[in-house]
Amino acid sequence: MINDLNVLRRLSELILSRKETQNGDSYTESLFSKGHEHILKKLSEESAEVVMASKDLDPEHVVREVADLWFHSLVVMAYHGKRVEDIALELEKREGVSGIAEKASRRKDE
């Protein structure tokens, strides 16, 4: 079993570096060069693919599609200059808080 979740941190940093280079030499760079709308479209597509894999009751396919979704989510984060640590901090703030209470607190902030 893999115990090294630092892979998310490494991937996040790699994605951020690809945002800066944008030579078109990688898939990630091509996403950034195509712009925000294209990135959001890819995120939406990957989300739908997770849903479809789950509906097919294929756990291994779900894992592959969620990996794609996480990757594209990190691309969105990088687009906004954020890192995986920002997600971890947000989740840490929510830890031990009822989901209902947490959602209600966000409504006050909006």
N, C-alpha and C positions, 0 to 999 in steps of 0.2 A: 504494500500500500504506500502511496506517495504521501510523504509528510511535509514536503517543501512547498508551502503555498506562496513562497517568495517568487514563484513563477509568474504570478499576477503582477508583482512589483516590477520584475524584469521586463515583462511584456509591456506594461504601462510606460516604462522609460523608453523602450525601443520605439513604441508608437509615437511618443512625444518627439523623439529624435527624427523620426521619419517625417513628422509634420514640418520640422525645420528645414530638412534637406529638399524635399519635393523635386527630386531629379527624374521621377517617373520610373525609377529602377525597381520599384516594388509595388505590390498590390496596395499596401498601406499608403504609400506616397500617391498612388493614382487616386485613391479615395479623397485625399486632401486636395489634390489638384482639380478634382471635379466639383468640389465645393460642398457647402453645408447641406443643401437640399438633397444632393446625391447620397451623402452620408446618412441622412435621416431616412431616405428611402431604403437603403441597405439595412438599417436597423429594423425598420418595419417589416421588411421581407424575412429577416432572420427570426423575428418574433413570431410571425405567422408559421414559419417552418417548425418552430418548437411546438406550437399548438398542434400542427398536423402530425408530427412524430408522436406526440403524446396520445392523440386520438387513435393512432395506429397501434397503440399499446406495445411499442418497440423500445424498451429501455435503452439499448445501446444507441439507437438512432436519436433518442432524446438527448443523451449525453453529448453526441456530436453536434447536434443543433444548438444546445445550450452553450457549448464551447464557442460556436460561431457567434451566438448572441452576445456572450460576454466580450469577445474580441471586438465586435462592432460597438458595444457599449463603451469600451475603453477608447475607441476612436472618437466617439462623441465627447467623452470626458476630455481627451487631449485637444479636441477642437476648441474647447472652452478653457484650455490651459490647466486642467485639473488632473490629478494623479489618483491612482488606486488608493493611496493613503487617505485621500479626501472622502472616499466612500467608506473606508474602514472607520474613520472618525465619526461620520454620520451614524453608522450602524452602532458604534460604541455608545453614542449619546442615547440611542433608542433602547439599548440593552436593558432589560428588566422593566421596561415601560409597556403597559398594555397597548396593543395595537390600536384600540379604539381611542385611548387617551392621546396617543402620539398623533394620530390623524386629526383629532380635534384641536390639538395645539398648533398644527400646521395651518388650519383654517384661520386661526387668530392672526397668524403671521402674514397671511395673503391679503 
